[in-house]
Amino acid sequence: MLAAALLFAVLPGSSPLVADPSLPLVYVDRDDFVVDTSCRLELAPSLTEIIDTKQDGFIRVVGHNIEVDASALTLKGQGGIGVRVLADGVRWHGGNLAGFAVGLKASGIDFNLSQLALTSCDVGLQITGERFAGSSLLIEDGDVGLEALEANGGKLQTSLIHRMGKFGIHLDGSDEWQIHANAIASIYGTDQAAGVGLTGSGRNHSIRGNTIDRTEYGIWMDTGDVHLGLKMTQDAKERGLVWPPPDEEIALFKGQGFQNLMLTENLIRDHRQEAIWLRGVADVDMFGNQCVGPGPGMSLQFAEGIQSSQNYFVNNRPQSMMLQDCGVSRIDASTFEGDRSGVVVQNSTDVDELPPWAWAHLRPSNCSVTDCSFNSFELALDFGTGPGEVRLGGNQFEMCDRSLRTTGATSISVASGDTELSPPKELMLSAPNLENDDGSKRIVQNKRPWNGVDPILIRGTEAPGFLQFQPSGQWESALDFTFEGEAEVVQNPDQDRITIRAVEKDRFERWQLETKDQSFSGVLSRGWWKGFMWKYSADPVTETEAWRDEAELGWTYQCREPNLDFGRMAPGELHGIFPVIRNAGLPSDGFGLICEAERWLPAGTWTLTVEANDGVRVRIDDTLVIDAWEGPTQQVFTHQIKVKQETVHRFAVEWYERTGIAYLRVMLKPQSE
C-alpha cells in the first residue's frame, strides 16, 4: 500500500488541476446527491452508510463547465456507482472512492480528472465520453483499473494502477488514446490478464513510457474472431460456400482491427505470457521497448506493416519474438538475449485458409532482420513452415548454438540500402514509482491479486513430499477449509499453519485444499530418481551402447525430479545439485545423465512433459515414449498415461549435453493440473 503522503503528491511530469480554495464548501449528506455548480465537496459527519439504490451514481455531476475539489471527500460504497459525470467540461480534483462496482463513470465530453484514489472497485474508472484526460490517479484492488468503451480521444498519464484481476487499462472499440508514463503493476488472477488490453477495433493509439510489472500479459491487443472474419470463415465452410470470399466481402474488413499504433519506451518485466501480444494489427511502430521475461517477448499474428527498432529482449522463453502469418515487417537495431529461440517466423496457415481480415490487409510475407545482436541462444533465427521472403544484414551472433535455421519454403536474401528507422521524439514524462510492494509471490484471491489485508492462506515452506500454508491477513475466526486427496493434512494446534505431506514413499499423491476464497491443488512424492552423471567419450548418437556402458563408471546422482537448468554452466556450478556432482569436476560440455524412478500412480490421466537440450529419451515400463535423441529441437514433448487403477510404473531417462546451452526438464502431473 502506498504511503498516504504519496497518494496526493504531484507525481513526476504531471500537471494536476489545483482547486480554488475560494470555491464554496458543500457537504455530501445523502444518497442521490447532485452537483450542478463549482464547489468543494466533503462528506457530512452524520453519513455512515452509502448504498447507490438507483445504480446511477451516489454523486451525479450534471452542471456544465464546473470544477469540483473533492480533496476532503471519502466515499465507501456497497456496489453501484460512486460518482457519475453526465456533463461536459467538468474538472474534478482529488477524493477517495472505495467499494463500488464502478468507482467513477464519465459519459460527458472534455472531462478532466486528477489526484483521485479508487480502491476496491470492480471497475475503478469507466469512460464512455470523448476527450477524457486523467493524470496522477491511484487505482488499486479491482478487476479493471480504467475501462474505455467506444470512447475516443482519451489520455491517461502519470497514474498508478495496481492489483487488478483482468486489465490495468482496457480500451474496447476506442480510437486515439494516449497511455503515457503510467505505472501498472500486479495484474493477474485470470488467464488473459494484461497491463494494457485492447479489444475490438481501434486506431491511432500511443502507448509510451509505461512501466508494467508482474502481469500475465504486458500489452495485449486482440481484434477478435468477429473482426478477423474467422466466424464467417467457419460458417462458409460448414455451408459449402466458395472460399475465399469475393472482393466486395473482403473489402468490408478494411477498417477492422487495430491500425496506426505506436508502442515506444515501455518497460515490461516479470510477465508470464507475452510482454506484447498483437493479433489483427496494421501499421505498428515499436521503438525502445524493454521486455524482461520470463515469458515470451513479443508475438504477432495476422500483422502488417510492423516496424520494430531499438528494442531490448532478455530472458524470454520460449522465444523473444514470434511472427505468425504476418505480412511486411522490419526488425532493426534490436538486442536479443536469451537461451531458447530469438526470432521465429512461421507462415503455417495456407493462403486459402486465411481469414478475410488477412486478405484485406496482408501483403506477401516479407521480413527483414538487420543490425540486430543475438546473444546466448540455442537458435537465434528460426524461419519455419510456410512461404515468405526474409532479408538479413548486419546481424551479430555471440554464444549461439545455431544462428539460422530454415525448414519451410522461405527465400533468404541479403538486405542492403534500407533506410534507417528513426524513433519518435523523446517522451518528457516519467512513470511514478510503486513503493512498499511485494508482488513476487503472485498471491491470488477471488481471481484478483491479494490486497494484503483480507484473510488468506499463503504458501510457506516447501520440500519434497511436504508443503505448508500459513494464514495471513485479518482472520476473525478459526481456519475453515476442506481437504481431499491421497496425501494427508495436519493442522497445527495453534492454527498458525497447515501442513500437507505425502504418506507413502515412491507414490504420487494428489491433494486439494479449499477455503471460501481460495483453491489449491497439486501432487506430492517422497521418492527419488537415481542414476549416474559422467563425462562421456563415446558418441551418444553413433555409439549409443558404448555411451550407456560408460555410465556405470560415472558419478552417482539422485534428485527428487529431473529439473536441471545448467545454461552454459558445468553441473557442479548449479545451485542445489546433488553433493557428489558438485565436487565431481564435470565439464560444461560433453556430459550425460541416465536416471530411473519407480512411482505408484493413482487412477486417472497423467501427462508427462519433457524439454531438453541436447538429446533425450524417456521410457515408461521399457516402452520408448519420447525420442528426441539426435539433438535439440526447441520443442516441448508430452505423453499421456491413462491409469485405470493404482499401479506402479518405472520411468527411465537418458540425456546428454554436447555443447552450448544445456537443460533437462521432466515433469509428471495429473491432467487436471
FENHUJO-V386285 format. One line per field, one symbol per residue. ss: DSSP state (@ for helix, = for strand, . for the rest). phi: phi as a letter, one per 30 degrees, with the letter a starting at -180 (. if undefined). psi: psi as a letter, one per 20 degrees, with the letter a starting at -180 (. if undefined). A space follows every 10 residues. Layout:
# FENHUJO-V386285
ss=???
phi=???
psi=???
This chain:
# FENHUJO-V386285
ss=...@@@@... .......... ....====.. ..===...== ===....... ........== =.....==== ==.===.... =====..... ===..===.. .=====.... .===..===. ..=====... ..===..=== =========. ....===..= ========== ==.....=== ..=====... ...======. .=======.. =====.==== ==.@@@@@.@ @@@@@@@@.. ......@@@@ @@@....=== ====..==== =....===== =======..= ====...=== =========. .=====..== ====...=== ==..===... ======.... @@@..@@@@@ @....===== ..===...== ===...==== ===..===.. .=====..== ====...... .......... .......... ...==..==. ...=.===== ===..===== ==.=...... .====..=== =......=== =.....=.== ====....== ====....== =====..... ...@@@@@@@ @...=====. ..=====... @@@.....@@ @@........ ========== =..======= ===.====== ..======.. ......==== ===...==== =======... .========= ...
phi=.dddddecdd deicbddcdd dddddbcdba dhcccbadac cbddeddcbb bddchbjdcc ccdchccbcc eccbcbcbii cdbcccccid bcbijbbbic dbdbcbcdch ccbbhccbbh cecdbccbcc hdbbbhcbbb iacbdbbcch ccidbbbhcc bbhbdbbdbb cbicbhcccb hccbbhcakb dcdbdbbbbi blbicbcbic cbbhbdcdcb bbdjddddid ddddddddci ddbdddeddd ddcdcdicbh cbbbhdcbbh cdcddbbbbi bbibcbbidc ccgddedbbb bhbbicbbbh cbbbhcbdbd bbcbhcccbb cbhccbbabc cdccbbcdde edcddeeddd cdceebccbb hcccbicdbd bbccdjdkcb cbaidbbbhc dbdbbbbccd ccbcdaiddd dcdddddccb ddccchbccd dhdcbhibdd dibddacbec dbaeiaabbb dbicdcbddb abbbkddccb cdedhcabcc bdccdhbdbd abbbcecbbb albcacdbdb lbbadccddd ccbddddddd edcdcdbaad adbbbdicdd eddddideed decdidddbi bbbbbbacbd cdekcccccb babcdbbbcb hicdcbbbdc kdbhcccbbc bccdbebcbc cbbcabccbi dbabbbbbbd ddd
psi=pqqhhhgkqo qpirmqpoqo iiqqpppojr rlpppjrprp pqpphiohpp onhikjogpp oiqqlrppok hjpopoamab pfpooirqkp opparppqjq gpgpppirql pppqkppopk pgogpppjrq lqoqqlqopq magpfpppol pqkrppqlrp ppmqifqgpo pokqqlqonp lqopqmnrhq hkpqgppprc rqqlqooqkq poqmrfqfpo poiqhghhjh hggggghhjk rpprrrhhhh hhjhjrapqm qooqkqopql phbqgpopol qpmppopkqp onairqfppp pmqqlpooqk qppplpqiqg ppoolrdpqp oqlqpppbie qeppppmipq hiiqrhgghh hprqpoppoq kqppplqgog poocqrrrpp pqpjqpppkp gphpppibkp pprppqjpqp pprrqppjrq qrqoqlpnjh ilppplkqqp jigqpqpppc pprpjppqqp qranpirqpo rqpqrhrqqp pphikjqppp qqgqqkppoq qpppagjqpq rapqpjrqpq bqproqhpph gilgghgghh gijappqqrh pnnonhcjrq hiippjqphg hhjikqriql qrppqqqppp prqapqpppp qqoeqqqpqo ljpohpomhj rqikqppqpq ooohqprpqp ppppqqpfrb qpqpooppqq hi.
